[in-house]
Amino acid sequence: MSLKKKLIVLNTTIMLGLGSAFAIPSVKAESITDIQSQRTGIQSDISEAEQVIQQLKKEQSKMNAQIAQIESAMKENDQKIKDTKQEIKDTEKDIESLKKEIKALEERIAKREEVLKERALSFQESGGDVEYLEVVLGSKSFGEFVNRVGAVATIVEADQQILSEQEADKADLEKKQATVEKKLQNLKDMEVELKGMQSQIEDQKAETVNMKAKIEKKESETEALKQSLENKDAGLEAQIASIRENIKKEEERKASEKADLDRAAEEVNSSNASSEEPSSSSSEESSSSSSEASSSSKGEASAKSSSKAESSSNSSKNSSAAKPAASKTETSSKPSSANTGSAITAGYKYIGNSTYKFGGGRTASDIANGLFDCSAFVAWAYKQAGVNLTPSTDALKNAGRQVSDSQKQPGDLVFFNTYKTDGHVGIYVGGGKFIGSQSSTGVAIANMESGYWADVYNGRVVRVN
């Protein structure tokens, strides 16, 4: 083979080698850009998943606190029921004891009356009491006679006094019995209310536990999604590292091949330079032409690779910029007048700082410590607005005029059938919500359009006069 042909073959090989060396990394660079774009999207999803998990954990924490508060209320209510039952037993014992005393007294009075009847009958038949007459006639002197007559009169008078005292004692015992029986009835009524309230609290606990379970399930699903995304991201990262390693090896191999080819060309040029000068000149021209062609080929390949990488980068940026930003809007309802507004806002300071107390909210101490039942809270709130209401659900449902549910406004009283009809009352604040003192939360704003309160809302709406 002639030298010229050898050089042509060699230069052709070098050009092919250079073309391969620059074309393959360019293709792999595009793959890395695509994968990196995927990673960016996945990492964004991971960040969103982490935010969702944090929010769910906050909600779960709130649910745990609410369940603890409900359990505390249940425990306190259980203790009240136990105390009430014990009071009922003690009161029943007092009643039984009083009944025994009354019965014994009645027997003594009956015996006393029988003796008096016999004396009266004897006195009528003989013109006087036989026993007393014998006592009087047995006198030995007039002075003794007078004394004995006085003594008999005193005895009779004493009998009447004893009888009067026995009757008074009997009346007093009967009065005590009536008082104790009234107390017993009140205790039994309280026991019924406490049991009804306990059932209500248990329902609220069941609902809260159910909500907590749903949150935990959602959190678990989100954690699983996050883990899946992280695994996918790690896989893509490993894929990018592998591609980069392959690119590096490919570049090293091509560089080695180029160096080998360069050395081979140099050796051919050197070995023939001295023996064939014209051929050498031709060879030099050919070599120069080959070098320029090689340089031109390298420049074009580099330009194409740069153009593709830049295009891919711009596409990634445009895609990222095209994502719309999320926005949130919040709405709130305002009370219909200054007075009702004052009644609504009065209780805000107790939200999260109060405890439900059966019969609470009727003393300065209870109010200062945020201890209210539902009707006492409503009455207190309206008192801050200059309106006096009676702290009783039965009284509050007649505290103004009743309006339809569709016409309810902030400040209206809303009623719920809990352990009894109209067993709970609160102040409507708009947006389907009301503020009140709930047994599970104390003073709080609750949703009456879903969940427990939607189920027990009875549609009674009272506009305070």
NORRADA-V220610 format. One record per helix or strand of 2 or more residues. SS is the DSSP state (2 for helix, 1 for strand). FROM is the first residue (numbers start at 1). TO is the last residue. If there is no record, write none. Layout:
ss->{SS	SS}
from->{FROM	FROM}
to->{TO	TO}
//
This chain:
ss->{2	2	2	2	2	1	2	1	2	2	1	2	1	1	1	1	2	1}
from->{3	130	142	277	338	355	364	371	374	393	400	405	413	424	433	442	451	457}
to->{126	137	273	321	350	356	368	372	384	396	403	407	416	430	438	447	456	464}
//
